[in-house]
Amino acid sequence: MPLATISPLIASGFHALSEPLRLQILDLLRSKELCVCDLCEALGVSQSKLSFHLKVLKEARLLRARQEGRWMYYSLDLPQFVVLEQHLGEFRRFSPIVSARPCDD
């Protein structure tokens, strides 16, 4: 059975979700758009540390950014969450639970 090719965007999405601070960022953005200063304050992290994690989330298309004046505002990019959810759904729908065969010695 050939291995499925995983889209780089799906791989980067799951990579982005593998870091606890990035999950906290996403959780804060669930209910509203926030600026960098609000995120720094809520998370208790420096802007330089936050910027790195925001970049990872943006590259994975999990966040949208918009500039208003000198401030940058972030919100969730929900279509990418749907893509990741659909990818996981494929496991649920098409992966039978079958016991492994014993390995040959």
C-alpha angles and dihedrals in degrees: 000000000000120000115252117245111241117215113242088231092057091047092049090048093056091043089054090051092052096078120081094216091053090051089053090051091052091047091054090051094051094093104030149357114271136192123234093256091055091048092049091051096046093047098037094230134127121259091244092055092045092048091059092053093044089053091053091049092047092049088052088051092238092121137046121209129201130179123224112180107313094335128092117214125200133203136166119278096218100187090068090053087056090053091052092045091052091050091054090045089062089065092052094048103038108028112091117205101239127162115247120252115246112263118246113249 
